[in-house]
Amino acid sequence: MSQKDKYIVGTSGYAFNDWIGRFYSPGIASREMFAQYASRFNALELNFTFYRIPSIKSIQRLADQSPNDFLFWVKANRQITHQADLSIAGEFIDSLAPLNISGKLAGVLLQFPQSFRRTRENRIFLSKATRAMAAVPLAVEFRHFSWANSATIQALRENNITLVVPDCPAIPSLFHIPPIATTSTGYLRLHSRNAEKWYADMAQRYDYSYSKEELIEIIHSWKQVVSQVERMFVFFNNCHHAQAALNAETFCQLISQVG
């Protein structure tokens, strides 16, 4: 398999009204967005699951409406990652059954906040959380720099948990690590490189468009890792004004040219 064929590219979420006329057709209805999205990408990070446990009916609808080779990473509910409450872990996993049964569930993304530092207490919780959700493949994204060390990498490898490498501003307290994979799956999330807006409101944090030069640099920096993994997921989270979708489409074009 060539390197470009290993890439699976999409965005973090898809149902945004400010994408209409920029990515989606003018006048499109909300119920029509996913079909149009799935005609242009082959993967999606489901983000609404962070705010509420999805109904099996809503997950079944996504499974039914997506192509056979379409894949989903599903963001874990904030009650798990931001409130350290594992009481809903089983219910959350069960809600994803339609994706699991159809073979479209790539895994569950555990994205922890910057306040989640590498303390003994949090290492214990992380271990409990990954055991509680071990029925599905897992990926972990850290936001605090204290997790960027060899012990973390080794633990993820030993437990077959995929590390998410975030592309974010050069703020020392944020988690930064060179391109790396801890399983046979690579996982890159592109957020923004604008340090001035990072601690503003959520809309401003992700209001950023990657230049063609930045995307080419990212592709080159990941070449060695991509050669070693079976699949390379790339998700754009800079969703303001459809920048994520437009950057993702450019990224796909550049993979064929320089990948």
C-alpha beads as a LAMMPS data file, in Angstrom:
LAMMPS data file: protein, C-alpha beads

259 atoms
258 bonds

1 atom types
1 bond types

-500.0 500.0 xlo xhi
-500.0 500.0 ylo yhi
-500.0 500.0 zlo zhi

Masses

1 110.0

Atoms # bond

1 1 1 0.000 0.000 0.000
2 1 1 1.348 3.413 -0.928
3 1 1 1.667 6.127 1.701
4 1 1 -1.132 8.199 0.217
5 1 1 -3.488 5.211 0.379
6 1 1 -2.945 4.939 4.140
7 1 1 -4.353 8.397 4.797
8 1 1 -7.937 8.659 6.051
9 1 1 -8.925 12.321 6.239
10 1 1 -11.927 14.140 7.653
11 1 1 -13.090 16.815 10.067
12 1 1 -14.138 17.045 13.691
13 1 1 -17.871 17.390 13.318
14 1 1 -19.880 18.213 10.214
15 1 1 -23.182 19.901 11.164
16 1 1 -22.244 23.563 11.109
17 1 1 -24.487 26.256 9.699
18 1 1 -21.537 28.486 8.816
19 1 1 -20.345 25.786 6.375
20 1 1 -23.381 26.428 4.187
21 1 1 -22.311 28.232 1.032
22 1 1 -18.646 27.631 1.848
23 1 1 -18.562 23.826 1.850
24 1 1 -22.178 22.732 1.675
25 1 1 -24.572 23.737 -1.068
26 1 1 -26.475 26.995 -0.465
27 1 1 -29.840 26.331 1.139
28 1 1 -28.994 22.816 2.257
29 1 1 -31.130 21.402 5.087
30 1 1 -29.411 20.126 8.223
31 1 1 -30.655 16.586 7.556
32 1 1 -28.878 16.616 4.182
33 1 1 -25.460 17.690 5.465
34 1 1 -24.072 14.293 6.385
35 1 1 -24.774 12.738 2.996
36 1 1 -22.971 15.605 1.293
37 1 1 -20.089 15.352 3.761
38 1 1 -19.765 11.580 3.227
39 1 1 -19.613 12.080 -0.538
40 1 1 -16.398 14.095 -0.109
41 1 1 -14.613 12.434 2.844
42 1 1 -14.222 8.872 4.057
43 1 1 -14.050 9.508 7.807
44 1 1 -15.564 11.686 10.505
45 1 1 -14.925 12.519 14.119
46 1 1 -18.298 12.578 15.825
47 1 1 -18.187 15.452 18.302
48 1 1 -21.778 15.824 19.484
49 1 1 -21.205 12.707 21.594
50 1 1 -18.987 14.841 23.840
51 1 1 -22.059 16.796 24.953
52 1 1 -24.639 14.010 25.168
53 1 1 -24.771 10.250 24.993
54 1 1 -26.136 9.505 21.534
55 1 1 -29.287 7.517 20.963
56 1 1 -28.857 4.211 19.194
57 1 1 -31.336 5.524 16.607
58 1 1 -29.105 8.494 15.730
59 1 1 -26.014 6.273 15.486
60 1 1 -27.912 3.745 13.390
61 1 1 -28.913 6.532 10.998
62 1 1 -25.252 7.527 10.517
63 1 1 -24.268 3.909 9.971
64 1 1 -27.034 3.479 7.377
65 1 1 -26.320 6.736 5.538
66 1 1 -22.558 6.310 5.232
67 1 1 -20.695 4.372 2.516
68 1 1 -19.471 0.860 3.311
69 1 1 -15.853 1.944 3.737
70 1 1 -16.645 5.018 5.842
71 1 1 -15.087 5.188 9.332
72 1 1 -15.969 7.051 12.530
73 1 1 -13.937 8.076 15.525
74 1 1 -16.343 9.005 18.301
75 1 1 -15.405 11.572 20.923
76 1 1 -16.014 10.302 24.441
77 1 1 -18.591 12.110 26.527
78 1 1 -17.268 14.907 28.716
79 1 1 -18.666 13.218 31.810
80 1 1 -15.891 10.663 31.328
81 1 1 -12.963 12.861 30.299
82 1 1 -13.746 16.181 31.953
83 1 1 -15.677 15.099 35.046
84 1 1 -13.822 11.837 35.755
85 1 1 -17.071 9.893 36.007
86 1 1 -16.941 6.385 34.548
87 1 1 -20.476 5.453 35.561
88 1 1 -21.705 6.069 32.003
89 1 1 -18.846 4.283 30.214
90 1 1 -20.839 1.110 29.541
91 1 1 -23.901 3.009 28.345
92 1 1 -21.740 5.140 26.078
93 1 1 -20.067 2.128 24.458
94 1 1 -23.409 0.361 24.041
95 1 1 -24.842 3.385 22.205
96 1 1 -22.235 2.907 19.472
97 1 1 -23.345 -0.638 18.667
98 1 1 -24.646 0.150 15.142
99 1 1 -21.218 1.465 14.124
100 1 1 -19.457 -1.430 15.794
101 1 1 -21.660 -4.040 14.141
102 1 1 -21.289 -2.447 10.709
103 1 1 -17.491 -2.308 11.011
104 1 1 -17.511 1.485 10.755
105 1 1 -16.329 2.273 14.284
106 1 1 -12.627 3.089 14.127
107 1 1 -12.627 3.793 17.855
108 1 1 -13.390 6.178 20.697
109 1 1 -11.382 9.345 21.258
110 1 1 -10.639 10.290 24.868
111 1 1 -9.684 13.963 24.726
112 1 1 -8.626 15.254 28.114
113 1 1 -8.555 18.951 29.076
114 1 1 -5.379 20.905 29.774
115 1 1 -6.201 20.705 33.483
116 1 1 -5.669 16.933 33.294
117 1 1 -2.009 16.813 34.308
118 1 1 0.225 13.796 34.681
119 1 1 -0.285 13.202 38.392
120 1 1 -0.481 9.837 40.110
121 1 1 -4.217 10.295 40.579
122 1 1 -4.763 11.033 36.907
123 1 1 -2.570 8.145 35.768
124 1 1 -4.726 5.839 37.870
125 1 1 -7.901 7.336 36.408
126 1 1 -6.584 6.984 32.861
127 1 1 -5.873 3.318 33.509
128 1 1 -9.376 2.798 34.908
129 1 1 -10.963 4.680 32.008
130 1 1 -9.189 2.683 29.335
131 1 1 -10.079 -0.586 31.084
132 1 1 -13.715 0.486 31.373
133 1 1 -13.832 1.192 27.626
134 1 1 -11.606 -1.640 26.451
135 1 1 -14.417 -3.151 24.363
136 1 1 -13.557 -0.722 21.537
137 1 1 -10.286 0.657 20.115
138 1 1 -9.191 3.767 21.976
139 1 1 -7.216 6.900 21.194
140 1 1 -6.075 9.452 23.767
141 1 1 -5.382 13.146 23.272
142 1 1 -3.599 15.059 26.014
143 1 1 -3.550 18.830 26.259
144 1 1 -1.047 19.323 29.110
145 1 1 2.694 19.153 28.409
146 1 1 3.408 16.903 31.405
147 1 1 2.249 13.864 29.420
148 1 1 4.917 14.364 26.737
149 1 1 7.427 11.811 27.993
150 1 1 8.692 8.317 27.257
151 1 1 6.776 6.725 30.141
152 1 1 3.458 7.852 28.664
153 1 1 4.416 6.583 25.215
154 1 1 5.515 3.228 26.585
155 1 1 2.327 2.779 28.603
156 1 1 0.161 3.513 25.567
157 1 1 2.119 1.045 23.462
158 1 1 1.880 -1.677 26.085
159 1 1 -1.891 -1.220 26.271
160 1 1 -2.417 -0.848 22.504
161 1 1 -3.872 2.639 22.831
162 1 1 -3.407 5.126 20.015
163 1 1 -1.785 8.447 20.842
164 1 1 -3.351 11.497 19.216
165 1 1 -0.758 14.031 18.143
166 1 1 -2.304 17.504 18.263
167 1 1 -1.222 20.332 15.996
168 1 1 -1.678 23.421 18.165
169 1 1 0.005 26.739 18.965
170 1 1 3.553 26.896 20.341
171 1 1 2.426 27.503 23.911
172 1 1 4.843 25.824 26.354
173 1 1 2.132 24.449 28.646
174 1 1 0.386 22.609 25.800
175 1 1 1.129 19.008 24.840
176 1 1 3.628 18.910 21.988
177 1 1 5.327 15.852 20.581
178 1 1 6.965 15.036 17.226
179 1 1 5.057 12.766 14.831
180 1 1 4.735 9.357 16.482
181 1 1 2.436 6.343 16.607
182 1 1 1.902 4.029 19.575
183 1 1 -0.159 1.465 17.642
184 1 1 -0.547 0.495 13.997
185 1 1 -2.771 3.576 13.677
186 1 1 -1.462 7.117 13.311
187 1 1 -3.713 9.928 14.512
188 1 1 -3.227 13.656 13.882
189 1 1 -5.684 16.367 14.963
190 1 1 -5.154 19.856 13.575
191 1 1 -6.609 22.580 15.768
192 1 1 -4.903 25.920 15.070
193 1 1 -1.522 27.593 15.261
194 1 1 -2.748 30.944 16.554
195 1 1 -1.493 31.357 20.117
196 1 1 -3.243 34.711 20.583
197 1 1 -6.694 33.156 20.179
198 1 1 -6.109 29.854 21.986
199 1 1 -7.491 31.012 25.316
200 1 1 -10.277 33.105 23.823
201 1 1 -13.751 31.631 23.383
202 1 1 -14.144 28.331 21.528
203 1 1 -15.104 29.947 18.232
204 1 1 -11.944 32.059 18.190
205 1 1 -9.690 29.221 19.363
206 1 1 -10.429 27.201 16.243
207 1 1 -10.691 30.143 13.851
208 1 1 -7.616 29.359 11.785
209 1 1 -6.865 28.316 8.236
210 1 1 -3.749 26.282 7.475
211 1 1 -1.733 27.515 4.534
212 1 1 -0.723 25.229 1.705
213 1 1 2.885 25.552 2.868
214 1 1 1.962 24.470 6.397
215 1 1 0.088 21.447 5.098
216 1 1 3.005 20.409 2.899
217 1 1 5.346 20.703 5.887
218 1 1 3.004 18.502 7.934
219 1 1 2.872 15.825 5.242
220 1 1 6.669 15.747 5.006
221 1 1 7.069 15.580 8.789
222 1 1 4.780 12.526 9.002
223 1 1 6.318 10.522 6.151
224 1 1 8.379 8.217 8.331
225 1 1 5.499 7.455 10.687
226 1 1 3.084 6.867 7.811
227 1 1 5.508 4.335 6.339
228 1 1 5.276 2.346 9.599
229 1 1 1.534 2.352 10.302
230 1 1 -1.389 0.600 8.651
231 1 1 -3.721 3.606 8.743
232 1 1 -3.120 7.315 9.187
233 1 1 -6.099 9.333 10.406
234 1 1 -6.014 13.107 9.967
235 1 1 -8.830 15.242 11.335
236 1 1 -9.167 19.010 11.078
237 1 1 -10.801 20.674 14.084
238 1 1 -10.504 24.295 12.891
239 1 1 -14.194 24.256 12.075
240 1 1 -14.961 27.985 12.043
241 1 1 -16.369 29.076 8.655
242 1 1 -15.689 25.645 7.054
243 1 1 -11.933 26.082 7.325
244 1 1 -11.613 22.479 8.519
245 1 1 -13.402 21.049 5.496
246 1 1 -11.578 23.254 3.015
247 1 1 -8.187 22.548 4.591
248 1 1 -8.974 18.820 4.626
249 1 1 -9.779 18.845 0.924
250 1 1 -6.543 20.697 0.183
251 1 1 -4.648 18.222 2.361
252 1 1 -6.073 15.310 0.339
253 1 1 -4.947 16.942 -2.890
254 1 1 -1.466 17.570 -1.506
255 1 1 -1.040 13.956 -0.348
256 1 1 -1.256 12.849 -3.965
257 1 1 1.239 15.501 -5.026
258 1 1 3.881 15.342 -2.294
259 1 1 2.961 12.371 -0.093

Bonds

1 1 1 2
2 1 2 3
3 1 3 4
4 1 4 5
5 1 5 6
6 1 6 7
7 1 7 8
8 1 8 9
9 1 9 10
10 1 10 11
11 1 11 12
12 1 12 13
13 1 13 14
14 1 14 15
15 1 15 16
16 1 16 17
17 1 17 18
18 1 18 19
19 1 19 20
20 1 20 21
21 1 21 22
22 1 22 23
23 1 23 24
24 1 24 25
25 1 25 26
26 1 26 27
27 1 27 28
28 1 28 29
29 1 29 30
30 1 30 31
31 1 31 32
32 1 32 33
33 1 33 34
34 1 34 35
35 1 35 36
36 1 36 37
37 1 37 38
38 1 38 39
39 1 39 40
40 1 40 41
41 1 41 42
42 1 42 43
43 1 43 44
44 1 44 45
45 1 45 46
46 1 46 47
47 1 47 48
48 1 48 49
49 1 49 50
50 1 50 51
51 1 51 52
52 1 52 53
53 1 53 54
54 1 54 55
55 1 55 56
56 1 56 57
57 1 57 58
58 1 58 59
59 1 59 60
60 1 60 61
61 1 61 62
62 1 62 63
63 1 63 64
64 1 64 65
65 1 65 66
66 1 66 67
67 1 67 68
68 1 68 69
69 1 69 70
70 1 70 71
71 1 71 72
72 1 72 73
73 1 73 74
74 1 74 75
75 1 75 76
76 1 76 77
77 1 77 78
78 1 78 79
79 1 79 80
80 1 80 81
81 1 81 82
82 1 82 83
83 1 83 84
84 1 84 85
85 1 85 86
86 1 86 87
87 1 87 88
88 1 88 89
89 1 89 90
90 1 90 91
91 1 91 92
92 1 92 93
93 1 93 94
94 1 94 95
95 1 95 96
96 1 96 97
97 1 97 98
98 1 98 99
99 1 99 100
100 1 100 101
101 1 101 102
102 1 102 103
103 1 103 104
104 1 104 105
105 1 105 106
106 1 106 107
107 1 107 108
108 1 108 109
109 1 109 110
110 1 110 111
111 1 111 112
112 1 112 113
113 1 113 114
114 1 114 115
115 1 115 116
116 1 116 117
117 1 117 118
118 1 118 119
119 1 119 120
120 1 120 121
121 1 121 122
122 1 122 123
123 1 123 124
124 1 124 125
125 1 125 126
126 1 126 127
127 1 127 128
128 1 128 129
129 1 129 130
130 1 130 131
131 1 131 132
132 1 132 133
133 1 133 134
134 1 134 135
135 1 135 136
136 1 136 137
137 1 137 138
138 1 138 139
139 1 139 140
140 1 140 141
141 1 141 142
142 1 142 143
143 1 143 144
144 1 144 145
145 1 145 146
146 1 146 147
147 1 147 148
148 1 148 149
149 1 149 150
150 1 150 151
151 1 151 152
152 1 152 153
153 1 153 154
154 1 154 155
155 1 155 156
156 1 156 157
157 1 157 158
158 1 158 159
159 1 159 160
160 1 160 161
161 1 161 162
162 1 162 163
163 1 163 164
164 1 164 165
165 1 165 166
166 1 166 167
167 1 167 168
168 1 168 169
169 1 169 170
170 1 170 171
171 1 171 172
172 1 172 173
173 1 173 174
174 1 174 175
175 1 175 176
176 1 176 177
177 1 177 178
178 1 178 179
179 1 179 180
180 1 180 181
181 1 181 182
182 1 182 183
183 1 183 184
184 1 184 185
185 1 185 186
186 1 186 187
187 1 187 188
188 1 188 189
189 1 189 190
190 1 190 191
191 1 191 192
192 1 192 193
193 1 193 194
194 1 194 195
195 1 195 196
196 1 196 197
197 1 197 198
198 1 198 199
199 1 199 200
200 1 200 201
201 1 201 202
202 1 202 203
203 1 203 204
204 1 204 205
205 1 205 206
206 1 206 207
207 1 207 208
208 1 208 209
209 1 209 210
210 1 210 211
211 1 211 212
212 1 212 213
213 1 213 214
214 1 214 215
215 1 215 216
216 1 216 217
217 1 217 218
218 1 218 219
219 1 219 220
220 1 220 221
221 1 221 222
222 1 222 223
223 1 223 224
224 1 224 225
225 1 225 226
226 1 226 227
227 1 227 228
228 1 228 229
229 1 229 230
230 1 230 231
231 1 231 232
232 1 232 233
233 1 233 234
234 1 234 235
235 1 235 236
236 1 236 237
237 1 237 238
238 1 238 239
239 1 239 240
240 1 240 241
241 1 241 242
242 1 242 243
243 1 243 244
244 1 244 245
245 1 245 246
246 1 246 247
247 1 247 248
248 1 248 249
249 1 249 250
250 1 250 251
251 1 251 252
252 1 252 253
253 1 253 254
254 1 254 255
255 1 255 256
256 1 256 257
257 1 257 258
258 1 258 259
